Amino acid sequence: MKAGKISYAGVGVTVGGVLGFLGVLVGWFSYSYPLNGGTATVTLSGTADWTGTAALVASIAAFAFGGAYVLIQDAKLRRTIGVLMAVASAFLLVMSLVGFGRVAEAVGVPTAVFTTAAHTGLVVSFAGGVIAMVGSLLASREMLTERSAAPADAPPASAEPVEA
C-alpha cells in the first residue's frame, strides 16, 4: 500500500463492525402480548442469546482489525490482519443469520399468547456483517493486486556480501 493512501476496504470493515456492535446493543429480539385492549412490546438485546454475544465479539474484532488494516503499512502484517478481518466479518455475518432462526428460543415465551419477532437491531447487525464481508473481499482483492504489482525482476536477497 502506498503511503498516504486510505484503504477503503479496511474502512468498510470498520464501519461494518460498528454497525454490528450497535445492532446487538439496540436489540435483536422482541415479543408482544395483549394488555388491556392494547399491546405491550418487550425488546431484548442481542446478548440475551449466545448468537448475539458471539456477534458482539465478532463486531469488536472486525472494528479492531479493520482499523489496524487502515493504519498499518507493513505488507506481511497487513496480509495477516486481512485474514483476521475476513474471519471476524464472516463470523459477524453468520451469527446474525443464525440469530434470525433463534428468535423463539431467545425470547423463550410461549407463542400461544405472545408474538415473537426479530427486532431492528438484528437487521442492522446483519447489514453490518454484509458491509464488513464486502470490505474483507475488497481487501483480499487489494492484497492480490499489490502482490502481483510487486517487482518480479528484483534480485533475491543473499546472505553473501557483494564485492565490487
Secondary structure, 3 states (H helix, E strand, C coil): CCCCCCCHHHHHHHHHHHHHHHHHHHCCEEEEEEECCEEEEEEECHHHCHHHHHHHHHHHHHHHHHHHHHHCCCHHHHHHHHHHHHHHHHHHHHHHHHHHHCHHHHHCCCCCCCEEEECHHHHHHHHHHHHHHHHHHHHHHHHHHHHHHCCCCCCCCCCCCCCC
